[in-house]
Amino acid sequence: MAYVIVVLLAAALAGWAVHVRARKFPGSLALAVLPRHAEDRRPLAQARANVRSLEQIARSEESDARAEVARQEQKREEELRAAARRVAALEKPGRGKRLDALGELTLYEHVLVKRTANGATRTLHLADRRVRIDSGDSAYYLYVLEADGTPERTKYPRSTGEGEKATGFTEDRVRDFADAVQSAVARENTFRATLPEQLKQAQHDRELLEQDTEAVDRARERHAEVRARHKDNARLAEARTELDAARTEWRRHTGRMPPP
């Protein structure tokens, strides 16, 4: 059964190939497919191949030039969006990236967020804060102090129990978190001190990007040049003229005009 299917498929493919050749070289089946008529078919086949080759070169060059325009436009848009995000992030820094969390406190790049017992939150800006730890009999106390000394106290019950039954916080963990907060404060102080200059530079960079269309313009000019060159392509026009002549000659001999 499989052999029969293979034979039928091969016959169908062969029939289709003959049909295609007969359409390309109309007049008689023998003229279209037999080897002894290969020289008769050669001028028309060669003229077609020349046209197809030159058309393919033109399409490829235009496609490449068009793709380069799209690539440069996309690159510029991405750079403009990145510059706009940079300016926006400096104008309104917000919380920034999440850095750490311990109990009621969550540390971000620019703020410390405290979750209260009733589920509400308070935001403590890090600039000019100081951090201090006190140890009690049953808990550690983390103080985040404003510049004037006003404290925000957070209680961390001491760790008790072991394994899955352990509760509370170890001194090392509380101190590590306090160190992380203090480091974030130092970075925030530096950030705030340099923020005006950073924002000015970011805005300037964005303006330069908005004005800089050189790469896009160059790609568009290249695309226009390629299109113009192929629109007035003397070689392609000559090849098409030769193909028309070959088709006309074929019709003179066979009475049938072949397709281009």
Stockholm file with secondary structure:
# STOCKHOLM 1.0

chainA/1-260         MAYVIVVLLAAALAGWAVHVRARKFPGSLALAVLPRHAEDRRPLAQARANVRSLEQIARSEESDARAEVARQEQKREEELRAAARRVAALEKPGRGKRLDALGELTLYEHVLVKRTANGATRTLHLADRRVRIDSGDSAYYLYVLEADGTPERTKYPRSTGEGEKATGFTEDRVRDFADAVQSAVARENTFRATLPEQLKQAQHDRELLEQDTEAVDRARERHAEVRARHKDNARLAEARTELDAARTEWRRHTGRMPPP
#=GR chainA/1-260 SS CHHHHHHHHHHHHHHHHHHHHHHHSTTCHHHHHCGGGHHHHHHHHHHHHHHHHHHHHHHHHHHHHHHHHHHHHHHHHHHHHHHHHHHHHHHSCCSCSEEEEETTEEEESSEEEEECTTSCEEEEECTTCEEEEEECSSEEEEEEECTTCCEEEEEEEBCBSCGGGCBSBCHHHHHHHHHHHHHHHHHHHHHHHHHHHHHHHHHHHHHHHHHCCHHHHHHHHHHHHHHHHHHTCHHHHHHHHHHHHHHHHHHHHHSCCCCC
#=GC SS_cons         CHHHHHHHHHHHHHHHHHHHHHHHSTTCHHHHHCGGGHHHHHHHHHHHHHHHHHHHHHHHHHHHHHHHHHHHHHHHHHHHHHHHHHHHHHHSCCSCSEEEEETTEEEESSEEEEECTTSCEEEEECTTCEEEEEECSSEEEEEEECTTCCEEEEEEEBCBSCGGGCBSBCHHHHHHHHHHHHHHHHHHHHHHHHHHHHHHHHHHHHHHHHHCCHHHHHHHHHHHHHHHHHHTCHHHHHHHHHHHHHHHHHHHHHSCCCCC
//
